[in-house]
Amino acid sequence: MSAQHIFDFAILGSVVKYSDGTPRPPERHRRKLADWETRNNGGRLIRRQAETVVGRTTLPASITLHKGDYGKGGIIMLRVHQTFSVNTDLKFTVVERPAIGSVLVLDRPGDEAELVHLAANRTDAETWLKSHGYPNAVIREITADEVAADAVEGRAAA
């Protein structure tokens, strides 16, 4: 499916893979492999951003994936995100949806909110939120209706 379908239908917190369709190069070709991995990877969907106009420039809608955290001893030193325009030529696949009853912790209310934590339940989300500084955070539970709608739309869009 396209990035536009991910933007339109996928639930925040879904694990998404993307690919350009080319075969993986052998391990011995380190540079080719590194280039390939930038266009063939995955992450957790954490944000949707609608089309934006800046001056005379129109920025297309986009999706952002959280690809990983790097650090040591429980301290995150680097958080890696990758943003894709809905116009990208890459193909996307939802490989995992958040479980029914899991809880999204969003950094702010509204359509531009970013997922900062995915908790198993409301108690875990509230506990996590107490130890992290998000004063405008919103907690939202994943419902069966959301997961069913995402699954149906995702299959129809594929």
Secondary structure by P-SEA (a helix, b strand, c coil): ccaaaaaccccccbbbbbbcccccccccaaaaaaaaaaaccccccccccccccccccccccbbbbbcccccccccccbbbbbbbcccccbbbbbcccccccbbbbccccccccccccccccaaaaaaaaaaccccbbbbbbbcaaaaaaaaaaaaaac
